[in-house]
Structures are given as structure tokens and as C-alpha cells.
Amino acid sequence: MRDSVCLALGTFLWMMGCVSPPDRFPRPEGLPVPDTWNHGEGKPSSDAVWWSSFSSPELVGLLEEAFSANPDLMGMEARVEAAGARARIAGADLYPTLGASLDGARRRQNFIGFPIPGNANDVLTTRATTYGLNFATSWEIDLWGRGRAGRRAALAESQAAEEDFAMGRLSLAAQVSKAWINAVAARQQWLLAQETAKSFGDTATKIQSRYQQGLRSALELQLASNSVESAQALVIERCQQSLQTVQQLELLLGRYPSGNLTLDCELPLLEGSLQAGIPSQVLERRPDLVAAERRLAAADQRLWESKAALFPQISLSGAAGTSTAELSDLVDRDLSVWSLAGSVAQPLLQGGRLRAGVDLSKAAIREAIAQYVSASLQAFREVEFALASEVLLKERALRIEAAATQSRGAMELANRRYESGLEELINVLESQRRSLSDATQVIAIRQAQLSNRIDLYLALGGGLMPGEAVGP
């Protein structure tokens, strides 16, 4: 009979403590989710490592370093562990508490006024030693589900923290990738400025020589010298910009910002187009949106927790042990003592605190819904803008590259005509400036295309390969 009671009690305890995270919260009615994107194809998307699409071992190595050493990411990982600990703490109240104590005492007592026979001046004295071994337990029966709701809420909040970490990792990958692209592009701009300064310098040297021979005017010499000084100033400016981008990358890697990081000098090629999937997939794959949904589910559980606090609290408590004068008798069942008690406590008057707690939980749900809808709409905007920018940047890049080809040809033609005495120096210098400007724009537009592709990866939740389609 006793074994059956223990088995039934153990089963009941297991059922009361077996709590899983809440199911996915229903999509809010106020959230519009179209079937397809306005600027992209509606095929499913992949979960591949998106940065491998740039085919850069250097970038992969930098990302691995950032994942292991970035201090902000390490802090987010610690918050995930803290959220998991809070979830375990929240589940502890579902089980009985058990404590044990071992105590011993020795006491002397004097009896004044009780003379001892044979010696009237002595005081009657007794000494006593006691030992006790006690076990105490208490348990609040979660009859209305208040503890289980709190446990489910804590589990959902722990899942939200995990998704925040996943989003932080994805965001860090995007930041490192863009910082790397910016650093490479800045170095290319620096090299371009150096080449331009050399070109202006060669032109000025020729004019200096011909001016000394009386073949060129002082005005031409001053114009050429002005171009050289401006080009040298641009070299210094581009050097400063390159140093700044490298230091920013070093910070993301968790390194000291020395500016000594050596990088490749070529931007990766942007190959293929990116299939964006369908809008509803973004709600399920973007970690920040999943985290917002988990917080919404947690708020829903907090509402039930606050409602259950209005009902009676049923508690059981018990204690068992032994009390003896001999240490060797602590395990003697004949000297055992025990107690068992139960209580039912119903809140009656608390100044409206419990009802206000319910209202607070309802308001928290409305706030969580609003935040989830707002975050989702923002995510849709980010995807739509990045998809539209892919097309516009591609068209713009074609125009800029064509303009760069034409300005470079015009510069070469102007140089040849000037050498033949058929062109004014002012036209040569203007063609060189235009060639520099267009070449600068070519680097900038390639940098913008790569950055926008990264923004699209991030907006979609990461992990998309160009042209690849798999199931949801």
C-alpha cells in the first residue's frame, strides 16, 4: 500500500513538473503578410553560410576570429546563460523543498533552594545532552497552474535570449563583412589616389622641363603644380580613411586598434542574384522576429500566472526526525518524531494588487503584440528596400563603369593631343580629374553593391546562397 502511494505521488510530481515552452503565438491580425515580394522572386530560400558566397578565405578567417573574441558577442552569450538559469529557478517551485538538519546541545541547570543531603551549602545541578536529526519538507501544490505558467514564460524568455544571441551573431557577421569590404575599398581608393598623384606629377615634370625651355607658359606650370598639390592632399585623406576603416575592423575582431591589419586589395565579385523566398518565411527565420514572438508568448503565460494568483494556495508541509540523548540513537526508529500539516490560503483583501497584476499582464501582451508587428513591418521594409536596391545599384554600376571607360579614353586622347600641341593643358587636367572621379565611383558602387547584398542577407535572416532554392 505504501509503495503504491509513493508511486502515485511520484507520478503526480513528475506530471506537475513536466513543463515545456509555450506553443507559437498566433500571428496578430493587424500584421499584413503578402504572398510575394514586390521586388524579388518568391522561391524558398536556403540556410547555407552566406559569407561563403564571397569566396574569400580571408573573410572567413576574420569572421571566425570575431565569433570567438568579440566582447559584445561574449556578453550576449552570458545573457543567454543567465536566462537559462532564470528558467531553471522558475521551475524549482514546482517541486517540494527538502531540508535536513543535525543539531546537538549540552545544557546545565541549577535548582536553587533544593539542598543536597549531606552538604547544605551545595546547589543541586543537572547536566543534559541532546541530539537531533530532522528532515523538513514543504510543497505548494500547483493546482491552478500558476507555477507552470511562470515556468513556461521563463522558458520562452530563455528561448528569446537564445534568438537574440543568434541575431547578434548574424549582425556581427554582417558588421565584420561590411567593415572588411570598407577597409578593402578604402585601400583601393588610397592606391587610386597615389596613382593619380603620380600621373599629375609626371605631367607637371614635363611642363616644368618645357617651361624652362620656353615652350610652356607660367600659367600652365602653376595649373600643373596646383593639380599635384591637390592630388597629394587627396592621398593623405585617403590614407586617413583607410586607417579608420582598418581600426574599426580590428575593434569588431576584439583586437587592439593598431591599424596594422593587412588585408587583400581586391573586392570580391558579386555573382548571381539572390532569391528572397516569401515574406512569411522571414517571420520564422529572422532571429529578432522569433525572439519578439517568444516574448509575446511569454507575456501570454504571465497573464495566466497573474490570473492564477487570484485562486487559493494549497500547501503541504511535514517534518520527521529523531531526538535522543545518545548520538548512537539518532537512527533509532523508536525515538522518531514527525509532523504533517496542510493549509489553504485565499487572498481576500490586498488593496487591488492582484487585480492590478492581471491588468498589467494584459497591457504587457498588447505592448508585445505592437512590438512584434512593428519589428515585422520593419523587417519587410528592409527586405523590400534591399531587393529594390539590388536592381537599381546594378543599373547604376553599368552606367558608372561606362562613364569610367569613356573618361579614361578621353584622358588618354587629351594627353596625346597635348603632346602634339593640339590641346590646351586645362583640358588635359580636366580629363584627368574626371577619370579620377569616375574611377573613384567605380570602387564606391562595387562597395555599395556588396554592402547592400549583406544588408539583404541580414534582412532575410541570413544564410542564403545566390540562385539556390530549398524547402522551408
C-alpha positions as a printed NumPy array, in Angstrom:
array([[  0.   ,   0.   ,   0.   ],
       [  2.776,   2.402,   0.963],
       [  4.663,   1.628,  -2.277],
       [  1.537,   2.379,  -4.304],
       [  1.1  ,   5.712,  -2.564],
       [  4.765,   6.633,  -3.202],
       [  4.448,   5.648,  -6.864],
       [  1.285,   7.707,  -7.295],
       [  2.864,  10.681,  -5.552],
       [  5.998,  10.426,  -7.695],
       [  3.938,  10.268, -10.88 ],
       [  1.923,  13.292,  -9.784],
       [  5.076,  15.254,  -9.028],
       [  6.543,  14.34 , -12.405],
       [  3.395,  15.45 , -14.225],
       [  3.301,  18.719, -12.311],
       [  6.955,  19.46 , -13.05 ],
       [  6.992,  18.377, -16.7  ],
       [  6.657,  21.777, -18.396],
       [  7.595,  22.618, -21.991],
       [  7.883,  26.046, -23.659],
       [  4.622,  27.558, -24.924],
       [  3.495,  26.956, -28.488],
       [  3.967,  29.609, -31.147],
       [  1.704,  32.583, -30.531],
       [ -0.883,  33.114, -33.297],
       [  0.039,  35.739, -35.85 ],
       [ -1.577,  39.084, -34.888],
       [ -4.489,  40.07 , -37.1  ],
       [ -3.069,  43.549, -37.647],
       [  0.072,  42.219, -39.382],
       [ -0.193,  42.245, -43.203],
       [  1.889,  39.49 , -44.81 ],
       [  1.833,  39.483, -48.645],
       [  2.326,  36.308, -50.644],
       [  5.311,  37.634, -52.626],
       [  7.841,  40.435, -52.519],
       [  7.327,  43.463, -54.746],
       [ 10.931,  43.413, -55.975],
       [ 12.02 ,  39.772, -55.75 ],
       [ 11.203,  36.221, -56.686],
       [  9.06 ,  34.113, -54.4  ],
       [ 11.046,  30.9  , -54.225],
       [ 12.092,  29.269, -50.957],
       [ 15.488,  30.103, -49.546],
       [ 18.472,  28.208, -48.185],
       [ 20.271,  28.003, -44.853],
       [ 23.822,  27.942, -46.237],
       [ 26.567,  30.088, -44.724],
       [ 26.048,  33.26 , -46.709],
       [ 29.534,  34.736, -46.363],
       [ 30.969,  31.807, -48.309],
       [ 29.321,  33.325, -51.392],
       [ 32.084,  35.964, -51.445],
       [ 34.722,  33.237, -51.961],
       [ 37.194,  34.91 , -49.599],
       [ 39.184,  32.726, -47.185],
       [ 40.392,  35.952, -45.574],
       [ 36.821,  36.987, -44.701],
       [ 36.032,  33.536, -43.312],
       [ 39.081,  33.719, -41.057],
       [ 38.126,  37.174, -39.81 ],
       [ 34.593,  36.027, -39.015],
       [ 35.847,  33.023, -37.063],
       [ 38.08 ,  35.339, -35.042],
       [ 35.217,  37.747, -34.381],
       [ 32.879,  34.949, -33.265],
       [ 35.385,  33.829, -30.669],
       [ 36.763,  37.175, -29.458],
       [ 34.187,  39.945, -29.95 ],
       [ 33.381,  41.266, -26.443],
       [ 29.798,  42.282, -27.265],
       [ 29.009,  38.784, -28.519],
       [ 30.566,  37.263, -25.418],
       [ 28.314,  39.465, -23.288],
       [ 25.251,  38.284, -25.196],
       [ 26.308,  34.679, -24.662],
       [ 26.461,  35.335, -20.923],
       [ 22.919,  36.748, -21.049],
       [ 21.738,  33.522, -22.68 ],
       [ 23.221,  31.518, -19.815],
       [ 21.576,  33.864, -17.302],
       [ 18.187,  33.438, -18.986],
       [ 18.569,  29.664, -18.846],
       [ 19.399,  29.867, -15.144],
       [ 16.307,  32.003, -14.514],
       [ 14.19 ,  29.399, -16.287],
       [ 15.568,  26.678, -14.022],
       [ 14.895,  28.835, -10.983],
       [ 11.318,  29.396, -12.127],
       [ 10.751,  25.645, -12.358],
       [ 12.128,  24.899,  -8.901],
       [  8.893,  25.93 ,  -7.14 ],
       [  7.015,  23.122,  -8.875],
       [  8.779,  20.543,  -6.718],
       [  8.772,  20.05 ,  -2.959],
       [ 11.611,  21.521,  -0.947],
       [ 13.535,  19.231,   1.378],
       [ 15.969,  20.229,   4.074],
       [ 17.955,  18.322,   6.662],
       [ 19.458,  19.458,   9.931],
       [ 21.667,  17.815,  12.55 ],
       [ 21.963,  19.527,  15.895],
       [ 23.401,  18.848,  19.303],
       [ 23.128,  20.64 ,  22.653],
       [ 24.536,  20.275,  26.141],
       [ 22.821,  22.07 ,  28.995],
       [ 23.472,  22.641,  32.684],
       [ 20.644,  23.597,  35.026],
       [ 20.833,  24.762,  38.689],
       [ 17.997,  24.206,  41.168],
       [ 18.18 ,  26.947,  43.792],
       [ 16.53 ,  26.104,  47.1  ],
       [ 16.955,  22.349,  46.824],
       [ 19.753,  21.356,  49.19 ],
       [ 21.754,  18.241,  48.592],
       [ 21.682,  15.821,  51.537],
       [ 24.962,  15.808,  53.471],
       [ 26.122,  19.224,  52.252],
       [ 23.778,  22.108,  52.918],
       [ 25.999,  24.612,  51.071],
       [ 25.919,  22.846,  47.667],
       [ 23.395,  23.696,  44.881],
       [ 21.522,  20.959,  43.075],
       [ 22.818,  20.845,  39.465],
       [ 21.901,  18.716,  36.447],
       [ 23.534,  18.314,  33.032],
       [ 21.778,  17.063,  29.903],
       [ 22.933,  16.328,  26.343],
       [ 20.522,  16.046,  23.409],
       [ 20.995,  15.242,  19.711],
       [ 18.52 ,  15.74 ,  16.918],
       [ 18.259,  14.642,  13.274],
       [ 15.439,  16.329,  11.343],
       [ 14.094,  16.375,   7.795],
       [ 11.587,  19.05 ,   6.767],
       [  9.658,  19.405,   3.523],
       [  7.141,  21.843,   2.108],
       [  5.263,  21.996,  -1.164],
       [  2.758,  24.344,  -2.716],
       [  0.506,  22.276,  -4.96 ],
       [  0.278,  23.984,  -8.339],
       [ -3.409,  23.132,  -8.732],
       [ -4.306,  26.191, -10.825],
       [ -1.168,  26.192, -12.985],
       [  0.395,  29.404, -11.671],
       [  3.847,  27.862, -11.263],
       [  3.665,  26.054, -14.587],
       [  2.666,  29.266, -16.378],
       [  5.608,  31.052, -14.788],
       [  7.889,  28.214, -15.82 ],
       [  6.619,  28.302, -19.43 ],
       [  7.068,  32.079, -19.502],
       [ 10.639,  31.746, -18.264],
       [ 11.37 ,  29.066, -20.877],
       [ 10.002,  31.314, -23.624],
       [ 12.125,  34.203, -22.352],
       [ 15.149,  31.915, -22.368],
       [ 14.394,  31.   , -25.987],
       [ 14.105,  34.718, -26.785],
       [ 17.559,  35.261, -25.289],
       [ 18.932,  32.471, -27.483],
       [ 17.404,  34.103, -30.555],
       [ 18.853,  37.459, -29.5  ],
       [ 22.256,  35.796, -29.408],
       [ 21.674,  34.278, -32.85 ],
       [ 20.698,  37.703, -34.19 ],
       [ 23.715,  39.24 , -32.502],
       [ 25.958,  36.685, -34.165],
       [ 24.308,  37.328, -37.531],
       [ 24.606,  41.075, -37.046],
       [ 28.263,  40.722, -36.08 ],
       [ 28.909,  38.701, -39.233],
       [ 27.317,  41.477, -41.281],
       [ 29.273,  44.192, -39.46 ],
       [ 32.598,  42.384, -39.886],
       [ 31.88 ,  41.667, -43.55 ],
       [ 30.936,  45.263, -44.279],
       [ 33.905,  46.574, -42.281],
       [ 36.186,  44.279, -44.274],
       [ 34.665,  45.478, -47.549],
       [ 35.006,  49.093, -46.43 ],
       [ 38.638,  48.55 , -45.489],
       [ 39.464,  46.906, -48.821],
       [ 37.616,  49.612, -50.748],
       [ 39.359,  52.346, -48.748],
       [ 42.72 ,  50.792, -49.567],
       [ 41.783,  50.691, -53.26 ],
       [ 40.806,  54.362, -53.101],
       [ 44.137,  55.119, -51.444],
       [ 46.055,  53.278, -54.181],
       [ 43.996,  55.06 , -56.842],
       [ 44.84 ,  58.424, -55.277],
       [ 48.547,  57.502, -55.291],
       [ 48.399,  56.532, -58.97 ],
       [ 46.597,  59.774, -59.797],
       [ 49.121,  61.836, -57.853],
       [ 51.914,  60.123, -59.783],
       [ 50.161,  60.878, -63.064],
       [ 49.73 ,  64.543, -62.135],
       [ 53.358,  64.602, -61.025],
       [ 54.601,  63.196, -64.331],
       [ 52.599,  65.815, -66.218],
       [ 53.947,  68.614, -64.01 ],
       [ 57.519,  67.386, -64.527],
       [ 57.122,  67.53 , -68.3  ],
       [ 55.624,  71.011, -68.152],
       [ 58.423,  72.157, -65.825],
       [ 61.006,  70.966, -68.313],
       [ 59.277,  72.621, -71.26 ],
       [ 58.68 ,  75.795, -69.285],
       [ 62.421,  76.053, -68.685],
       [ 62.895,  75.657, -72.439],
       [ 60.366,  78.423, -73.037],
       [ 57.858,  76.079, -74.647],
       [ 55.165,  76.38 , -71.95 ],
       [ 53.698,  79.342, -70.133],
       [ 53.907,  80.117, -66.414],
       [ 50.12 ,  79.687, -66.184],
       [ 50.364,  76.077, -67.359],
       [ 53.133,  75.417, -64.839],
       [ 51.026,  76.84 , -61.992],
       [ 47.964,  74.825, -63.039],
       [ 50.02 ,  71.624, -63.156],
       [ 51.6  ,  72.366, -59.773],
       [ 48.144,  73.04 , -58.296],
       [ 46.919,  69.67 , -59.536],
       [ 49.891,  67.912, -57.956],
       [ 49.304,  69.523, -54.553],
       [ 45.593,  68.685, -54.652],
       [ 46.376,  65.091, -55.598],
       [ 48.881,  64.775, -52.733],
       [ 46.288,  66.15 , -50.298],
       [ 43.838,  63.526, -51.57 ],
       [ 46.42 ,  60.798, -50.952],
       [ 46.721,  61.894, -47.324],
       [ 42.93 ,  61.998, -46.934],
       [ 42.525,  58.508, -48.407],
       [ 45.303,  57.209, -46.146],
       [ 43.423,  58.542, -43.125],
       [ 40.188,  56.913, -44.311],
       [ 41.951,  53.595, -44.842],
       [ 43.419,  53.703, -41.334],
       [ 39.994,  54.448, -39.846],
       [ 38.308,  51.51 , -41.591],
       [ 41.052,  49.089, -40.557],
       [ 40.821,  50.177, -36.934],
       [ 37.046,  49.734, -36.994],
       [ 37.513,  46.199, -38.283],
       [ 40.084,  45.464, -35.578],
       [ 37.618,  46.57 , -32.892],
       [ 34.997,  44.156, -34.208],
       [ 37.59 ,  41.381, -34.085],
       [ 38.335,  42.133, -30.446],
       [ 41.836,  43.314, -31.286],
       [ 43.714,  46.398, -30.192],
       [ 43.016,  49.092, -32.863],
       [ 46.576,  49.469, -34.08 ],
       [ 45.675,  49.897, -37.74 ],
       [ 48.304,  47.346, -38.754],
       [ 45.907,  44.703, -40.088],
       [ 46.999,  43.574, -43.554],
       [ 44.163,  42.872, -45.996],
       [ 43.606,  41.877, -49.594],
       [ 43.47 ,  44.684, -52.127],
       [ 40.638,  43.303, -54.255],
       [ 36.919,  43.475, -53.619],
       [ 35.085,  40.166, -54.075],
       [ 32.921,  39.702, -57.132],
       [ 29.167,  39.83 , -56.705],
       [ 27.912,  36.765, -58.533],
       [ 24.344,  35.813, -59.31 ],
       [ 21.067,  37.138, -57.967],
       [ 19.583,  36.323, -54.608],
       [ 16.255,  34.535, -54.287],
       [ 14.423,  36.07 , -51.375],
       [ 11.834,  33.408, -50.637],
       [  8.4  ,  34.53 , -49.464],
       [  7.571,  37.138, -46.807],
       [  6.099,  34.668, -44.329],
       [  9.454,  32.871, -44.155],
       [ 11.083,  35.98 , -42.721],
       [  8.812,  35.754, -39.669],
       [ 10.152,  32.275, -38.953],
       [ 13.823,  32.635, -39.881],
       [ 14.841,  36.094, -38.63 ],
       [ 16.106,  35.59 , -35.077],
       [ 14.948,  39.006, -33.874],
       [ 11.384,  38.296, -35.033],
       [ 11.431,  34.844, -33.449],
       [ 12.645,  36.483, -30.234],
       [  9.794,  39.001, -30.39 ],
       [  7.296,  36.161, -30.846],
       [  8.795,  34.271, -27.888],
       [  8.455,  37.361, -25.695],
       [  4.853,  37.645, -26.829],
       [  4.251,  34.014, -25.858],
       [  5.926,  34.673, -22.503],
       [  3.668,  37.669, -21.886],
       [  0.66 ,  35.457, -22.57 ],
       [  1.86 ,  32.979, -19.933],
       [  2.464,  35.801, -17.471],
       [ -1.203,  36.726, -17.866],
       [ -2.289,  33.245, -16.823],
       [  0.195,  33.354, -13.963],
       [ -1.335,  36.585, -12.657],
       [ -4.873,  35.197, -13.011],
       [ -3.971,  32.02 , -11.114],
       [ -2.684,  34.168,  -8.25 ],
       [ -6.339,  35.049,  -7.526],
       [ -7.13 ,  31.449,  -6.548],
       [ -6.406,  29.731,  -3.22 ],
       [ -2.883,  28.5  ,  -2.493],
       [ -2.745,  24.927,  -1.225],
       [  0.394,  23.971,   0.679],
       [  1.672,  20.875,   2.443],
       [  4.472,  20.754,   4.974],
       [  5.973,  17.995,   7.031],
       [  8.895,  17.155,   9.264],
       [ 10.399,  13.935,  10.588],
       [ 13.427,  13.058,  12.652],
       [ 14.741,  11.765,  15.937],
       [ 15.603,  13.331,  19.263],
       [ 17.837,  11.482,  21.718],
       [ 20.371,  11.897,  24.444],
       [ 22.781,   9.486,  22.785],
       [ 24.438,  10.169,  19.444],
       [ 24.288,   6.482,  18.574],
       [ 20.462,   6.507,  18.843],
       [ 19.875,   9.101,  16.068],
       [ 18.772,   6.405,  13.613],
       [ 16.633,   4.537,  16.153],
       [ 13.05 ,   4.496,  14.823],
       [ 11.664,   4.129,  18.318],
       [ 12.87 ,   7.666,  19.067],
       [ 11.372,   9.217,  15.916],
       [  9.167,  12.284,  15.872],
       [  7.165,  13.673,  12.962],
       [  4.611,  16.251,  11.966],
       [  2.378,  16.812,   8.909],
       [  0.348,  19.918,   8.105],
       [ -1.694,  21.319,   5.255],
       [ -3.05 ,  24.776,   4.565],
       [ -5.331,  26.586,   2.143],
       [ -4.806,  30.344,   1.813],
       [ -7.245,  32.503,  -0.156],
       [ -6.337,  36.141,  -0.832],
       [ -9.218,  38.34 ,   0.349],
       [ -8.093,  41.929,   0.563],
       [ -4.783,  43.19 ,  -0.869],
       [ -5.7  ,  46.675,  -1.974],
       [ -6.328,  45.62 ,  -5.575],
       [ -2.751,  44.42 ,  -6.081],
       [ -3.679,  41.075,  -7.654],
       [ -6.323,  42.556,  -9.979],
       [ -3.85 ,  45.237, -10.997],
       [ -1.358,  42.464, -11.73 ],
       [ -3.831,  40.958, -14.201],
       [ -4.341,  44.35 , -15.865],
       [ -0.574,  44.813, -16.029],
       [ -0.171,  41.454, -17.756],
       [ -2.878,  42.322, -20.29 ],
       [ -1.146,  45.606, -21.064],
       [  2.164,  43.75 , -21.457],
       [  0.556,  41.469, -24.058],
       [ -0.738,  44.435, -26.042],
       [  2.705,  46.021, -25.896],
       [  4.381,  42.783, -27.013],
       [  1.94 ,  42.473, -29.934],
       [  2.643,  46.053, -31.007],
       [  6.4  ,  45.476, -30.806],
       [  6.137,  42.252, -32.806],
       [  4.044,  43.908, -35.538],
       [  6.389,  46.901, -35.67 ],
       [  9.5  ,  44.694, -35.891],
       [  7.903,  42.565, -38.613],
       [  6.919,  45.556, -40.727],
       [ 10.413,  46.981, -40.327],
       [ 11.865,  43.645, -41.446],
       [  9.629,  43.627, -44.526],
       [ 10.739,  47.172, -45.35 ],
       [ 14.395,  46.202, -45.045],
       [ 13.938,  43.275, -47.418],
       [ 11.934,  45.278, -49.953],
       [ 14.45 ,  48.132, -49.936],
       [ 17.439,  45.81 , -50.296],
       [ 15.756,  43.916, -53.146],
       [ 14.923,  47.132, -54.975],
       [ 18.434,  48.449, -54.343],
       [ 19.927,  45.317, -55.911],
       [ 18.326,  46.236, -59.234],
       [ 18.996,  49.959, -59.015],
       [ 22.612,  49.553, -57.944],
       [ 23.229,  47.107, -60.793],
       [ 21.886,  49.6  , -63.341],
       [ 23.849,  52.407, -61.736],
       [ 27.033,  50.338, -61.779],
       [ 26.678,  49.758, -65.519],
       [ 26.36 ,  53.496, -66.115],
       [ 29.311,  54.374, -63.893],
       [ 31.577,  51.741, -65.447],
       [ 30.648,  53.   , -68.914],
       [ 31.376,  56.576, -67.83 ],
       [ 34.726,  55.469, -66.36 ],
       [ 35.675,  53.805, -69.64 ],
       [ 34.81 ,  56.939, -71.578],
       [ 36.633,  59.309, -69.207],
       [ 39.727,  57.111, -69.263],
       [ 39.679,  57.143, -73.074],
       [ 39.172,  60.907, -73.089],
       [ 42.143,  61.356, -70.753],
       [ 44.4  ,  59.267, -72.99 ],
       [ 43.236,  61.187, -76.062],
       [ 43.771,  64.542, -74.358],
       [ 47.302,  63.542, -73.35 ],
       [ 48.165,  62.521, -76.913],
       [ 46.722,  65.721, -78.37 ],
       [ 48.536,  67.827, -75.779],
       [ 51.822,  66.115, -76.633],
       [ 51.171,  67.007, -80.266],
       [ 50.352,  70.602, -79.389],
       [ 46.692,  70.216, -80.409],
       [ 45.094,  70.532, -76.943],
       [ 45.139,  73.018, -74.087],
       [ 46.547,  71.931, -70.723],
       [ 43.31 ,  72.871, -68.961],
       [ 41.507,  70.178, -70.958],
       [ 44.167,  67.601, -70.048],
       [ 43.864,  68.387, -66.36 ],
       [ 40.06 ,  68.296, -66.526],
       [ 40.126,  64.895, -68.251],
       [ 42.447,  63.572, -65.532],
       [ 40.106,  64.831, -62.802],
       [ 37.092,  63.251, -64.471],
       [ 38.926,  59.973, -64.881],
       [ 39.835,  60.02 , -61.184],
       [ 36.253,  60.852, -60.182],
       [ 34.767,  58.061, -62.299],
       [ 37.34 ,  55.508, -61.128],
       [ 36.511,  56.5  , -57.556],
       [ 32.817,  55.985, -58.288],
       [ 33.506,  52.526, -59.747],
       [ 35.077,  51.4  , -56.457],
       [ 32.298,  53.066, -54.455],
       [ 29.476,  51.44 , -56.429],
       [ 31.031,  47.991, -56.091],
       [ 31.38 ,  48.63 , -52.378],
       [ 27.721,  49.714, -52.233],
       [ 26.572,  46.598, -54.107],
       [ 28.408,  44.297, -51.719],
       [ 27.141,  46.159, -48.664],
       [ 23.585,  46.024, -49.96 ],
       [ 23.897,  42.274, -50.563],
       [ 24.986,  41.881, -46.941],
       [ 22.022,  44.032, -45.836],
       [ 19.744,  41.723, -47.801],
       [ 21.259,  38.645, -46.18 ],
       [ 20.726,  40.249, -42.785],
       [ 17.166,  41.367, -43.572],
       [ 16.191,  37.867, -44.687],
       [ 17.651,  36.275, -41.58 ],
       [ 20.985,  35.248, -43.09 ],
       [ 22.069,  32.062, -44.736],
       [ 21.041,  32.495, -48.354],
       [ 23.048,  31.355, -51.325],
       [ 22.662,  33.058, -54.724],
       [ 20.286,  31.194, -57.033],
       [ 19.713,  28.275, -54.635],
       [ 16.254,  27.067, -53.622],
       [ 15.33 ,  24.501, -50.996],
       [ 12.279,  23.638, -48.934],
       [ 11.096,  25.706, -45.983]])
